[in-house]
Amino acid sequence: MRIILKIKNEKIFVLSFISVGYFLNAQSLSNSPYATYGIGDVKYDNTIETASMGGISTAFISDFTSNFNFANPANNTNFELTSIKLEATNENNYFKTNYNNTKSTKHSTYLSNISLAFPISSRVKMGLSYQPYSSKSYDIQNIEKRPDGGIYQNNFKGTGTLNTAQVAVSYKVNNEFALGLRANYYFGNLYDTNEFSNPYQVSNPNAPYSELINAYETKNSIKNFNFTLGGSYQHLNTRTDKKLTIGATTTFGNTSNMTTDYKNSTYFYSAVDTKAYETIIEQKSTSSKNLLPIQASFGVGYGSENQWFVSGQLDYKKGESISYFGKTVDFDDTYRISAGGWYLPNYNNFRNYFSRVVYRYGAFYERGGLKIGSNNINKFGISAGVMLPFKTSSITRMSGLELGVEVGKRGTLDNNLINQNFINLRVGFNFADKWFRKSLYN
């Protein structure tokens, strides 16, 4: 099997909050061949802060006033400033399979997150976020030589991005308890095409343009709306500055509309790669209502005020059924275990800049919902990151440059499947200040 992965380079210009959303919707994201199944390659969370700590967020309440937590909207009791975040991700994937000892690589860079958050009152905080949720961007050719000297060439292509827009509101009940609600809207189109050609002779390289192609095409048009409810408890020991945090979230109330258009047809390719003499064998349209089923998360954290924090987290996502090339594909329940945290040496040490840097670390293991044969396509990795404060930044106005790296593995070499090693680099800016407030004079 020969794998050819194609990349599109794009220049992204940030004009405004709205125009950035337009560019997010138009991006071509990198992912693995496993994105051929279902709704593509799901991005767990594209925020640098969360990804650098292994994915922990459910029991993470930032000690600083400039970081808004969208994953658990209850965890924003300390948020006091207006914050604008712009973040980009560079994905580097390295694939290998034992089938013909094939290797391949794929790289892409895209705008992964934009958010705006601000306090409404001392108890109520609000945030808006826009980021890619999943994507398909693969182009695979499978060339197989037959005993009679002929060749089969099969092409597998996928394109499209599923985006999500979020609105989150936090409410501080008292000094220890908080609640939050996030409304999630998912939208986009995902396309898959499988082309199978009849055998052609090696001695006639122009034969593919005159051979009959049998193609299976699927278009998934997705509009999905649901809610995420979060709660948190944090107890601070004022004598020792140690604190215990417990958090939980659940996603529910799916109002989904995924329309799947499926077509099975035959046609010829002309010399300019356009379809000719297409004959439709089968064509149908179906609708799905459980695209993004129930999800839940639970986390526990412990730390010292403005110094360090560590947390563990368990995520669960119920398996779903997706219509794929005219058939229903079932996905198993997904489990993810994450651990991570952050460390700040001494923010008041102005003689040593690196003492004022926030260092993040984490690791995760994910039992994937995709199962091929007897093999679950699992994923694990480690991560790290830093928040480099601007010169004018303070402990109460933490603005700066965010950097993160994630290294890991997905898949397996068993049964001629594909092993995927990845290195994801992230960079972003967090601009935080007291905006949108009127000055008061006596």
C-alpha positions in Angstrom: 0.0 0.0 0.0 1.3 3.4 -0.9 0.0 6.4 1.1 0.2 9.9 -0.4 -0.9 12.7 1.9 -1.5 16.1 0.4 -1.2 19.4 2.2 -2.7 22.8 1.5 -0.7 25.9 2.7 -2.9 28.8 3.7 -2.2 32.3 4.9 -4.5 33.5 7.6 -5.0 37.2 8.4 -6.7 38.2 11.6 -9.0 41.2 10.7 -11.6 41.0 13.5 -13.3 38.5 15.8 -15.9 37.8 13.2 -13.5 37.5 10.2 -11.3 35.1 12.2 -14.3 32.9 12.5 -14.6 32.9 8.7 -11.0 31.8 8.2 -11.4 29.1 10.9 -14.3 27.7 8.9 -12.2 27.6 5.7 -9.1 25.9 7.0 -7.7 22.5 5.9 -6.5 20.7 9.0 -4.0 17.9 9.2 -5.1 14.5 10.6 -4.5 10.8 10.3 -5.9 8.1 7.9 -8.1 7.1 10.9 -10.1 10.3 10.1 -11.8 8.3 7.3 -14.2 6.9 9.9 -17.1 8.8 11.4 -16.9 12.6 11.8 -13.1 12.7 11.3 -10.2 13.4 13.6 -11.6 15.0 16.8 -9.5 17.7 18.4 -9.8 17.1 22.1 -9.3 20.7 23.2 -7.3 23.3 21.2 -6.6 25.7 24.1 -2.8 25.8 24.9 -3.4 26.0 28.6 -5.5 22.8 28.7 -3.4 20.9 26.2 -0.1 21.7 27.9 -1.4 20.1 31.1 -2.4 16.8 29.5 -6.0 17.9 29.0 -7.0 18.6 32.7 -9.6 21.3 33.0 -12.6 19.9 35.0 -11.0 20.6 38.4 -8.8 23.5 37.2 -9.6 26.9 38.6 -6.9 29.4 37.5 -5.2 31.3 40.4 -5.0 34.3 38.1 -7.6 36.7 37.0 -7.0 36.5 33.3 -7.8 32.9 32.3 -11.3 31.8 31.4 -12.1 28.0 31.5 -14.5 26.9 28.7 -14.2 23.2 29.4 -15.8 23.5 32.8 -17.7 26.9 32.8 -18.1 26.7 36.6 -14.3 27.2 37.1 -14.1 30.9 36.6 -14.6 32.3 40.1 -11.2 34.1 40.0 -11.7 35.6 36.5 -11.9 39.4 36.7 -10.5 40.8 33.5 -11.5 41.0 29.9 -9.4 38.4 28.0 -8.8 37.9 24.3 -7.0 34.8 23.1 -5.6 34.0 19.7 -3.9 30.6 19.3 -2.4 28.5 16.4 -1.4 24.9 16.2 1.3 23.2 14.1 0.7 19.5 13.7 3.4 17.1 12.6 2.3 13.5 12.0 4.5 10.5 11.1 2.8 7.4 9.8 4.1 3.8 9.5 2.6 0.5 8.5 4.1 -3.0 8.1 2.2 -3.4 4.8 5.0 -3.0 2.3 7.0 -1.2 5.1 5.3 2.1 4.1 6.1 5.4 5.8 4.7 8.9 5.3 4.5 12.3 7.0 2.0 15.1 7.1 2.3 18.7 8.4 -0.2 21.5 8.8 -0.6 24.8 10.6 -3.9 26.3 11.4 -5.7 28.8 13.7 -7.0 26.6 16.5 -8.8 28.9 18.9 -10.1 32.4 19.3 -12.0 33.5 22.5 -13.3 36.6 24.2 -14.3 36.5 27.9 -15.3 39.2 30.3 -16.9 39.6 33.8 -20.5 40.8 34.0 -20.4 41.2 37.7 -18.4 39.8 40.7 -20.5 36.6 40.5 -21.3 36.3 36.8 -18.7 35.8 34.1 -19.2 35.2 30.3 -17.1 33.9 27.4 -17.4 33.3 23.7 -15.2 30.8 21.8 -14.7 29.5 18.3 -12.5 26.6 17.3 -12.3 23.5 15.0 -13.9 20.4 16.6 -13.0 17.7 14.0 -11.7 17.5 10.4 -11.1 15.3 7.4 -8.1 16.0 5.2 -6.7 12.8 3.7 -5.8 11.6 0.3 -4.7 7.9 0.1 -3.9 5.8 -2.9 -3.8 2.0 -2.6 -2.1 0.4 -5.5 -2.1 -3.4 -5.7 -0.5 -5.6 -8.3 -2.4 -8.7 -9.4 -0.9 -12.1 -10.3 -1.9 -11.6 -14.0 0.2 -8.4 -14.2 -2.7 -6.0 -13.9 -3.0 -3.4 -11.2 -5.8 -2.2 -9.0 -5.7 1.5 -8.0 -8.1 2.6 -5.3 -8.3 6.2 -4.1 -9.7 7.4 -0.8 -10.2 11.1 -0.2 -11.8 13.1 2.6 -12.2 16.9 3.1 -14.1 19.2 5.4 -14.1 20.7 8.9 -16.6 20.5 11.8 -16.4 23.7 13.8 -17.9 24.7 17.2 -19.0 28.0 18.5 -19.5 28.2 22.3 -21.1 30.6 24.8 -20.3 30.0 28.4 -21.7 31.6 31.6 -20.3 31.1 35.2 -22.1 31.9 38.4 -20.3 32.0 41.8 -22.7 30.6 44.4 -20.4 31.4 47.4 -16.7 31.3 48.2 -16.5 27.5 47.6 -19.3 26.5 45.2 -19.8 27.6 41.6 -22.0 26.5 38.6 -21.6 27.0 34.9 -23.5 26.4 31.7 -22.1 26.3 28.1 -24.1 26.3 24.9 -22.4 24.5 22.0 -23.2 24.8 18.3 -21.5 22.4 15.9 -21.6 23.0 12.1 -19.9 22.0 8.9 -19.7 19.6 6.0 -17.6 16.5 5.8 -16.9 14.6 2.5 -15.6 11.1 1.8 -15.0 9.5 -1.6 -13.8 6.0 -2.3 -12.9 5.2 -5.9 -12.2 1.7 -7.2 -10.9 1.1 -10.7 -10.8 -2.0 -12.8 -7.4 -3.6 -13.5 -5.2 -2.0 -16.1 -1.9 -3.2 -17.7 1.4 -1.9 -16.5 2.5 -1.5 -20.1 -0.3 1.0 -20.7 0.2 3.9 -18.3 -2.7 5.9 -19.9 -5.2 3.1 -19.1 -6.5 4.7 -15.9 -8.1 7.5 -17.9 -10.2 5.0 -19.9 -11.1 2.5 -17.2 -14.4 2.4 -15.5 -14.5 3.8 -12.0 -16.9 2.6 -9.3 -17.2 5.3 -6.6 -18.9 5.6 -3.2 -19.4 9.2 -2.0 -20.8 10.4 1.3 -21.5 14.0 2.4 -22.4 14.7 6.0 -24.0 18.1 6.6 -24.0 18.7 10.3 -25.8 21.2 12.6 -25.8 20.1 16.2 -26.7 22.0 19.4 -26.2 20.8 23.0 -25.4 22.1 26.5 -22.5 21.4 29.0 -23.4 21.8 32.7 -20.5 22.2 35.1 -20.0 22.4 38.8 -17.0 23.0 41.1 -16.0 23.0 44.7 -12.8 24.6 46.0 -11.7 24.8 49.6 -8.8 27.1 50.5 -7.0 26.7 53.8 -6.1 30.3 54.6 -3.4 29.3 57.1 -1.4 27.2 54.6 -2.6 28.6 51.3 -3.3 25.0 50.2 -6.5 24.3 48.3 -8.6 21.3 47.2 -10.7 21.4 44.0 -13.4 19.0 42.8 -15.1 19.5 39.5 -17.6 17.7 37.2 -19.3 18.3 33.9 -21.9 16.6 31.7 -23.0 17.3 28.1 -26.6 16.7 27.3 -29.7 17.9 25.4 -28.6 17.1 21.9 -30.7 18.8 19.2 -28.9 17.4 16.2 -29.5 17.3 12.5 -26.9 15.4 10.5 -28.0 14.7 7.0 -26.0 12.1 5.1 -26.2 12.0 1.3 -24.9 8.8 -0.1 -24.2 7.9 -3.8 -22.9 4.8 -5.5 -22.1 5.5 -9.2 -19.8 4.5 -12.1 -18.1 6.9 -14.5 -15.0 7.4 -16.6 -12.3 10.1 -16.2 -11.5 12.2 -19.2 -7.9 13.4 -19.8 -8.5 16.5 -17.6 -9.7 14.4 -14.6 -13.4 15.3 -15.1 -16.2 12.8 -14.8 -17.9 11.5 -17.9 -20.8 9.2 -18.6 -21.8 8.9 -14.9 -24.4 6.2 -14.1 -26.0 6.3 -10.6 -26.4 2.8 -9.1 -27.8 3.8 -5.7 -28.6 7.2 -4.1 -30.2 7.9 -0.7 -30.3 10.4 2.1 -30.6 9.6 5.8 -30.8 11.6 9.0 -29.0 11.0 12.4 -30.0 12.4 15.8 -27.2 11.1 18.1 -24.1 12.6 16.5 -22.6 13.8 19.8 -24.1 11.7 22.6 -23.8 12.0 26.4 -20.3 13.0 27.7 -19.2 13.4 31.3 -16.0 14.4 33.1 -14.8 14.3 36.7 -11.6 15.8 38.2 -9.8 16.4 41.5 -7.0 18.8 42.1 -4.7 20.0 44.8 -2.3 22.9 45.0 -0.8 25.9 46.7 -2.0 29.5 46.0 -0.1 31.2 43.2 2.7 28.5 43.4 1.7 25.1 42.0 -1.2 22.9 41.1 -1.7 19.2 40.2 -4.9 17.4 39.0 -6.2 14.1 37.7 -9.2 13.7 35.5 -11.4 11.0 33.9 -13.5 11.7 30.8 -16.2 9.5 29.3 -18.0 9.7 26.0 -20.8 7.3 25.0 -20.4 5.5 21.7 -22.3 6.8 18.7 -23.5 5.4 15.4 -22.5 7.2 12.1 -23.8 6.6 8.6 -20.8 5.9 6.4 -21.0 4.9 2.7 -24.5 3.6 3.0 -23.9 1.6 6.2 -24.1 2.3 9.9 -20.8 2.3 11.7 -20.9 1.9 15.5 -18.2 3.5 17.8 -17.4 2.1 21.3 -17.5 4.2 24.4 -14.4 6.4 24.8 -12.4 6.8 28.1 -9.6 9.3 28.7 -7.4 9.6 31.8 -5.4 12.8 32.2 -3.0 14.1 34.8 -1.1 17.4 34.9 -0.6 20.8 36.5 1.5 23.9 36.6 4.3 25.5 38.6 5.2 29.2 39.2 8.6 29.6 41.0 8.2 33.2 42.3 6.3 35.8 40.5 7.6 38.6 42.8 11.2 38.0 41.8 11.7 40.7 39.2 15.5 40.1 39.1 14.9 36.7 37.4 12.4 36.7 34.5 12.2 32.9 34.4 11.0 32.9 38.1 7.9 34.6 36.8 7.2 32.1 34.0 4.3 29.6 34.5 5.5 26.1 33.6 2.9 23.4 32.7 3.2 19.6 32.3 0.8 16.7 31.7 0.1 13.3 30.3 -2.9 11.4 29.0 -4.2 8.0 27.8 -7.3 7.6 25.6 -9.1 4.4 24.8 -10.5 5.3 21.4 -14.1 4.6 20.3 -12.9 3.4 16.9 -12.3 -0.3 16.7 -10.9 -2.0 13.5 -11.2 -5.8 13.7 -10.1 -6.6 17.3 -7.9 -3.5 17.6 -9.0 -0.4 19.5 -7.3 2.7 18.0 -5.9 4.1 21.3 -3.9 7.3 21.9 -1.5 8.5 24.6 1.0 11.3 25.0 2.9 13.8 27.2 2.8 17.6 27.0 4.5 20.6 28.4 4.2 24.4 28.0 5.0 27.8 29.4 3.3 31.2 29.8 5.8 33.9 29.2 4.4 37.1 30.8 4.7 40.4 29.1 7.0 43.0 30.8 4.0 45.0 32.1 2.2 41.9 33.2 1.5 41.4 36.9 0.1 38.6 39.1 -3.4 40.2 38.9 -3.1 40.9 35.1 -1.4 37.9 33.7 -1.0 38.6 29.9 1.6 36.9 27.8 2.8 34.6 25.2 1.6 31.0 25.4 3.8 28.1 24.1 3.0 24.4 24.2 4.2 21.0 22.9 2.5 17.6 22.8 4.2 14.4 21.8 2.4 11.0 21.5 1.3 8.0 19.6 -1.9 6.7 18.1 -2.9 3.4 16.5 -0.9 0.1 16.1 1.2 -1.9 13.7 -0.9 -5.0 14.4 -2.8 -6.5 11.5 -1.2 -4.1 9.0 -2.8 -1.1 10.6 -1.2 2.3 10.9 1.0 3.6 13.7 0.8 7.4 14.1 3.5 9.4 16.0 2.8 13.1 16.4 4.4 16.3 17.6 2.0 19.2 18.0 3.4 22.7 18.6 1.1 25.5 19.9 1.6 29.2 20.1 -0.8 31.9 21.2 -1.4 35.3 23.0 -3.5 36.2 25.9 -4.3 39.9 26.2 -6.0 40.7 29.5 -7.0 44.0 31.0 -9.9 45.9 32.6 -11.8 46.8 29.5 -15.5 47.6 28.9 -15.8 49.3 32.3 -16.8 52.9 33.0 -14.7 55.1 35.2 -16.3 56.5 38.3 -15.6 60.0 39.6 -16.8 61.7 42.8 
